[in-house]
Amino acid sequence: MFHILIPARKNSKGIKNKNIVKLKDKELIYYTIQTAKKVKLASEIIVSTDSKKIANISKKYGASVPFLRPKKFSGDNSPDIDVFKHYISWLRNKKKKIPDYIIHLRATTPFRSHKVINKAIDLIKSDKSISSLRSMRQSIFTPFKMWTIKNKFCVPLMKNKIEKHSLSRQSLQKTYDHISYVDILYIKKTILKNSMTGKKVYPFILDDDKLKYFVDIDDKNDLNSALKFLKK
């Protein structure tokens, strides 16, 4: 059994009320809910929010909002796992069945293909050893060439006997960025073990073609990019 969980708290710093900011003529969260409704095997689409306004908008577009998330799980520094633990706890308190998997969709990523999400579902279903699936893309910048500053001096972020920061990019190990397209958690191997990933994380690598209109909206520049994509 699969549930979709869409976290959407009311406070945000980069853009006020980001999750319900208007993107053309619809609130931002609308796009994620509409994609979620097309995902196969998802028996529930839950929006976890601390806002009555976001709750009402989400319900209007077809999502379920059976509770308001407590403030202690909705702060700027609240980790994702608190949102998931709260949902599992709510299910238990209501004596409802806990799903095998939760599909994590962030409201700040409006343009996804439900077909890509369905492929991710097929992948994690096919191998019970996978604890979670995370969408990835190959990194543009490699951490082997990154530096930090300590006591006014540069220190390589990745320390190694070989000075990898001075090697050619082609000779360095490929690295990948976790992106907010889709994540899927096998509950008994993640949340019930106090982890968002578990021990065996499947890399769901997306190429440039699938990410042509990908944007994770954090500030006004991202919002402008999303508007340009929408016109296309």
C-alpha positions as CSV (number, residue, x, y, z in Angstrom):
1,M,0.0,0.0,0.0
2,F,1.3,3.4,-1.0
3,H,0.4,6.8,0.5
4,I,1.5,10.1,-0.9
5,L,2.6,12.7,1.7
6,I,2.9,16.4,0.7
7,P,4.4,18.6,3.5
8,A,3.3,22.2,3.2
9,R,3.9,24.4,6.2
10,K,2.7,28.0,6.3
11,N,5.9,29.9,7.1
12,S,8.7,30.4,4.6
13,K,11.5,32.9,4.3
14,G,12.4,33.2,0.6
15,I,8.8,33.8,-0.5
16,K,5.9,34.6,1.8
17,N,3.3,31.7,1.9
18,K,5.4,29.9,-0.7
19,N,3.3,26.8,-0.9
20,I,0.2,28.7,-2.0
21,V,1.8,31.5,-3.9
22,K,0.1,32.0,-7.3
23,L,1.8,30.4,-10.2
24,K,-0.2,31.9,-13.1
25,D,-3.8,31.3,-11.9
26,K,-3.3,28.4,-9.5
27,E,-1.7,28.1,-6.1
28,L,1.7,26.3,-6.2
29,I,0.5,23.3,-4.3
30,Y,-2.2,22.6,-6.9
31,Y,0.4,21.3,-9.4
32,T,1.8,18.7,-7.0
33,I,-1.7,17.5,-6.0
34,Q,-2.8,17.2,-9.6
35,T,0.2,15.0,-10.4
36,A,-0.4,13.0,-7.3
37,K,-3.9,12.2,-8.4
38,K,-2.5,10.5,-11.5
39,V,-0.1,8.2,-9.6
40,K,-1.0,4.6,-9.7
41,L,-1.3,2.6,-6.5
42,A,-1.6,5.7,-4.3
43,S,-4.6,5.1,-2.0
44,E,-4.2,8.3,-0.1
45,I,-3.0,11.8,-0.9
46,I,-2.3,13.6,2.3
47,V,-1.2,17.2,2.8
48,S,0.6,17.7,6.1
49,T,0.2,21.4,7.0
50,D,-0.1,23.7,10.0
51,S,-2.2,26.2,8.1
52,K,-6.0,26.2,7.8
53,K,-5.7,28.2,4.6
54,I,-3.4,25.7,3.0
55,A,-5.6,22.9,4.3
56,N,-8.7,24.4,2.6
57,I,-7.0,25.0,-0.7
58,S,-5.6,21.5,-0.7
59,K,-9.0,20.0,0.0
60,K,-10.5,22.0,-2.9
61,Y,-8.0,20.4,-5.3
62,G,-8.7,16.9,-4.1
63,A,-6.2,16.1,-1.4
64,S,-7.0,14.9,2.2
65,V,-6.0,17.0,5.1
66,P,-7.2,15.0,8.1
67,F,-5.2,16.9,10.7
68,L,-3.3,20.2,11.3
69,R,0.4,19.5,12.0
70,P,1.5,20.8,15.4
71,K,3.8,23.9,15.5
72,K,6.6,21.9,17.1
73,F,6.9,19.9,13.9
74,S,6.5,23.0,11.6
75,G,9.4,25.2,12.3
76,D,12.2,26.5,10.1
77,N,14.6,23.8,11.5
78,S,12.1,21.0,11.8
79,P,13.6,17.9,10.0
80,D,11.6,16.0,7.4
81,I,11.5,12.9,9.7
82,D,9.4,14.7,12.3
83,V,6.6,15.2,9.6
84,F,6.6,11.5,8.7
85,K,6.7,10.4,12.3
86,H,3.8,12.6,13.1
87,Y,1.8,11.1,10.3
88,I,2.6,7.5,11.3
89,S,1.7,8.4,14.9
90,W,-1.6,9.9,13.8
91,L,-2.5,6.7,11.8
92,R,-1.8,4.6,14.9
93,N,-3.9,6.8,17.1
94,K,-6.8,6.6,14.7
95,K,-6.2,2.8,14.4
96,K,-5.7,3.1,10.7
97,K,-3.4,0.8,8.7
98,I,0.1,2.0,8.2
99,P,1.1,2.0,4.5
100,D,4.1,-0.1,3.3
101,Y,5.4,2.9,1.5
102,I,5.1,6.6,1.6
103,I,5.8,8.7,-1.6
104,H,7.2,12.0,-0.6
105,L,6.3,14.9,-3.0
106,R,7.3,18.4,-2.1
107,A,4.9,21.2,-3.0
108,T,7.8,23.4,-4.2
109,T,8.4,21.2,-7.3
110,P,5.4,21.9,-9.5
111,F,6.3,20.2,-12.8
112,R,6.6,16.4,-12.7
113,S,5.5,13.5,-14.8
114,H,3.3,11.0,-13.1
115,K,4.8,8.4,-15.5
116,V,8.3,9.0,-14.0
117,I,6.8,8.6,-10.5
118,N,5.1,5.4,-11.5
119,K,8.4,4.0,-12.8
120,A,10.0,4.8,-9.4
121,I,7.1,2.9,-7.7
122,D,7.8,-0.1,-10.0
123,L,11.5,0.0,-9.1
124,I,11.1,0.0,-5.3
125,K,8.3,-2.6,-5.4
126,S,10.6,-5.0,-7.4
127,D,13.2,-5.3,-4.7
128,K,12.3,-5.6,-1.0
129,S,15.9,-5.0,0.1
130,I,15.6,-1.3,-1.0
131,S,14.9,0.8,2.1
132,S,14.2,4.0,0.1
133,L,14.4,5.5,-3.3
134,R,15.7,9.0,-3.9
135,S,15.7,11.0,-7.1
136,M,19.2,12.1,-8.2
137,R,21.0,13.9,-10.9
138,Q,24.7,14.0,-11.6
139,S,26.4,16.8,-9.8
140,I,27.6,19.8,-11.8
141,F,30.2,20.6,-9.2
142,T,32.2,17.9,-7.5
143,P,32.8,18.0,-3.7
144,F,36.3,16.8,-4.3
145,K,37.1,20.3,-5.6
146,M,35.2,22.2,-2.8
147,W,36.9,24.0,0.0
148,T,35.8,25.4,3.4
149,I,37.5,28.1,5.5
150,K,38.9,27.4,9.0
151,N,40.9,29.9,10.9
152,K,41.1,32.2,7.9
153,F,42.6,29.5,5.6
154,C,41.3,27.3,2.9
155,V,40.8,23.6,3.8
156,P,39.7,21.0,1.3
157,L,36.2,19.7,2.1
158,M,37.2,16.1,1.1
159,K,40.4,15.3,2.8
160,N,42.5,12.6,1.1
161,K,46.2,11.6,0.9
162,I,46.0,12.3,-2.8
163,E,45.2,16.0,-3.6
164,K,42.1,15.2,-5.5
165,H,41.2,18.9,-5.6
166,S,44.0,19.3,-8.2
167,L,43.1,16.4,-10.4
168,S,41.1,16.6,-13.6
169,R,37.3,16.3,-13.3
170,Q,37.4,13.3,-15.6
171,S,39.6,11.4,-13.2
172,L,37.3,12.0,-10.2
173,Q,34.5,9.7,-9.0
174,K,31.0,10.8,-10.2
175,T,28.8,12.4,-7.5
176,Y,25.1,13.0,-7.5
177,D,22.7,15.6,-6.0
178,H,19.5,14.6,-4.2
179,I,16.7,16.5,-5.9
180,S,13.1,17.1,-4.9
181,Y,11.4,15.2,-7.8
182,V,10.2,12.1,-5.9
183,D,11.3,10.1,-2.9
184,I,9.8,6.8,-1.7
185,L,10.3,5.4,1.8
186,Y,9.8,1.7,2.8
187,I,8.3,2.5,6.2
188,K,9.5,-0.5,8.2
189,K,13.1,0.1,7.0
190,T,13.1,3.9,7.4
191,I,10.7,5.8,9.6
192,L,10.2,2.9,12.0
193,K,14.0,2.8,12.4
194,N,14.2,6.5,12.9
195,S,15.7,7.2,9.5
196,M,14.6,9.0,6.3
197,T,16.7,6.7,4.1
198,G,17.5,3.5,5.8
199,K,20.6,1.5,4.8
200,K,19.9,0.7,1.2
201,V,19.1,3.8,-0.8
202,Y,18.2,3.3,-4.5
203,P,19.5,6.1,-6.8
204,F,16.7,7.0,-9.1
205,I,18.8,9.0,-11.6
206,L,17.0,11.4,-13.8
207,D,18.6,12.7,-17.0
208,D,18.4,16.2,-18.5
209,D,15.4,15.3,-20.7
210,K,13.3,14.4,-17.7
211,L,14.5,17.4,-15.8
212,K,13.8,19.9,-18.7
213,Y,11.2,21.7,-16.7
214,F,12.4,20.8,-13.2
215,V,12.5,23.6,-10.7
216,D,12.5,23.6,-6.9
217,I,11.1,26.9,-5.9
218,D,13.0,28.5,-3.0
219,D,13.1,32.2,-4.1
220,K,11.7,34.7,-6.6
221,N,14.2,33.7,-9.3
222,D,13.0,30.1,-9.1
223,L,9.4,31.4,-9.2
224,N,10.2,33.3,-12.4
225,S,11.8,30.2,-13.9
226,A,8.6,28.3,-13.2
227,L,6.5,30.9,-14.8
228,K,8.7,30.7,-18.0
229,F,8.3,26.9,-18.0
230,L,4.6,27.2,-17.6
231,K,4.3,29.4,-20.7
232,K,6.1,26.7,-22.7
